[in-house]
Amino acid sequence: MKPIALVTGGTRGIGLGIARHLARAGFDLAINGVRPEEAVQEPLAELRALGADVVYCRGDIASADARAGILATINDHFGRLNVLVNNAGVAPKERRDMLEATEESFAYVVTTNLQGPYFLTQAAANWLIAQKQANPSFWGCIINVSSVSATVASVNRGEYCVAKAGISMATQLFAVRLGEFDIPVYEVRPGIIRTDMTAGVTAKYDKLIEDGLCLQKRWGLPDDVGRAVAALAKGDFPYSTGQVIMVDGGLTTSRL
């Protein structure tokens, strides 16, 4: 019986890179996104071509009703869940200096990037616990995709940094709480990744990378993040709960 992974925001960017590697690793997939199913047929077909049974779970993770619906769809289709990958997220609609940013922008980003994943994790964790108690050999884990912005301050998108710092602490909290059930919780922390979210700042980061921002002089790719997540999901790091896996090309390495 193949393991089941839920990837939020899994139809493009980092989420699709993760989903590809999970499909190749033998997972069946629940893919979440906010677009209508007819608009995401291409990535879903690609994942199915890799051998995965794929169910699309449309819904905004910022909504409690949508989160419940996502998990209900998975239960109806597969009857089980092994891995939750909290990847979905948004950037501020406008990058504004934190002295001018609005409460509306803060609420939009934090609700989607922190509150939604936190309570989706709560619900999924209870499901994983029930499966573990019913079957001691059950393998499950939770993987939070954060960002170097959890620790690297960007004053023109403070709400994003605060949300990612919160996800980092949520990883620690759930790792502590789920330790007694032997359900690991991990954080994968990407750096500068080439996606549609970073398309508007390509020229800026091209120059920064060329000037030595990262030890490895290239953009990160969704494939880089997907490889790390798949290794965790497969159980290759079963005794590393609560740990942060950096996928940043050395960006956050201290240097003189």
ChimeraX attribute file (.defattr): number of C-alpha atoms within 10 A of each C-alpha:
attribute: neighborCount
match mode: 1-to-1
recipient: residues
	/A:1	6
	/A:2	12
	/A:3	20
	/A:4	26
	/A:5	26
	/A:6	29
	/A:7	25
	/A:8	27
	/A:9	26
	/A:10	26
	/A:11	26
	/A:12	17
	/A:13	20
	/A:14	26
	/A:15	26
	/A:16	24
	/A:17	20
	/A:18	25
	/A:19	35
	/A:20	25
	/A:21	22
	/A:22	27
	/A:23	23
	/A:24	15
	/A:25	19
	/A:26	18
	/A:27	26
	/A:28	25
	/A:29	29
	/A:30	28
	/A:31	25
	/A:32	25
	/A:33	22
	/A:34	16
	/A:35	13
	/A:36	12
	/A:37	13
	/A:38	8
	/A:39	11
	/A:40	15
	/A:41	13
	/A:42	11
	/A:43	17
	/A:44	23
	/A:45	12
	/A:46	14
	/A:47	24
	/A:48	17
	/A:49	12
	/A:50	15
	/A:51	14
	/A:52	24
	/A:53	19
	/A:54	21
	/A:55	18
	/A:56	21
	/A:57	24
	/A:58	21
	/A:59	21
	/A:60	20
	/A:61	30
	/A:62	22
	/A:63	16
	/A:64	15
	/A:65	11
	/A:66	17
	/A:67	23
	/A:68	16
	/A:69	16
	/A:70	24
	/A:71	21
	/A:72	14
	/A:73	16
	/A:74	21
	/A:75	13
	/A:76	9
	/A:77	13
	/A:78	17
	/A:79	11
	/A:80	16
	/A:81	24
	/A:82	23
	/A:83	27
	/A:84	25
	/A:85	26
	/A:86	28
	/A:87	23
	/A:88	27
	/A:89	24
	/A:90	14
	/A:91	18
	/A:92	19
	/A:93	10
	/A:94	11
	/A:95	17
	/A:96	16
	/A:97	13
	/A:98	13
	/A:99	9
	/A:100	9
	/A:101	18
	/A:102	13
	/A:103	10
	/A:104	9
	/A:105	19
	/A:106	17
	/A:107	14
	/A:108	17
	/A:109	26
	/A:110	23
	/A:111	19
	/A:112	20
	/A:113	27
	/A:114	26
	/A:115	21
	/A:116	22
	/A:117	25
	/A:118	21
	/A:119	17
	/A:120	22
	/A:121	22
	/A:122	12
	/A:123	14
	/A:124	21
	/A:125	24
	/A:126	12
	/A:127	16
	/A:128	24
	/A:129	18
	/A:130	12
	/A:131	18
	/A:132	18
	/A:133	11
	/A:134	10
	/A:135	10
	/A:136	10
	/A:137	9
	/A:138	15
	/A:139	20
	/A:140	26
	/A:141	26
	/A:142	28
	/A:143	25
	/A:144	25
	/A:145	25
	/A:146	28
	/A:147	25
	/A:148	20
	/A:149	19
	/A:150	19
	/A:151	13
	/A:152	12
	/A:153	13
	/A:154	15
	/A:155	15
	/A:156	17
	/A:157	22
	/A:158	21
	/A:159	26
	/A:160	28
	/A:161	24
	/A:162	20
	/A:163	24
	/A:164	26
	/A:165	19
	/A:166	19
	/A:167	24
	/A:168	25
	/A:169	15
	/A:170	21
	/A:171	27
	/A:172	18
	/A:173	14
	/A:174	21
	/A:175	22
	/A:176	15
	/A:177	15
	/A:178	19
	/A:179	14
	/A:180	10
	/A:181	14
	/A:182	19
	/A:183	25
	/A:184	28
	/A:185	30
	/A:186	26
	/A:187	27
	/A:188	27
	/A:189	21
	/A:190	23
	/A:191	22
	/A:192	21
	/A:193	24
	/A:194	18
	/A:195	16
	/A:196	12
	/A:197	14
	/A:198	15
	/A:199	11
	/A:200	10
	/A:201	11
	/A:202	16
	/A:203	10
	/A:204	10
	/A:205	19
	/A:206	14
	/A:207	11
	/A:208	13
	/A:209	17
	/A:210	13
	/A:211	10
	/A:212	12
	/A:213	18
	/A:214	20
	/A:215	14
	/A:216	14
	/A:217	16
	/A:218	17
	/A:219	19
	/A:220	19
	/A:221	19
	/A:222	21
	/A:223	19
	/A:224	18
	/A:225	25
	/A:226	21
	/A:227	19
	/A:228	17
	/A:229	24
	/A:230	22
	/A:231	14
	/A:232	23
	/A:233	28
	/A:234	18
	/A:235	14
	/A:236	10
	/A:237	13
	/A:238	16
	/A:239	11
	/A:240	14
	/A:241	24
	/A:242	21
	/A:243	17
	/A:244	19
	/A:245	16
	/A:246	19
	/A:247	23
	/A:248	24
	/A:249	20
	/A:250	14
	/A:251	21
	/A:252	16
	/A:253	9
	/A:254	6
	/A:255	6
	/A:256	2
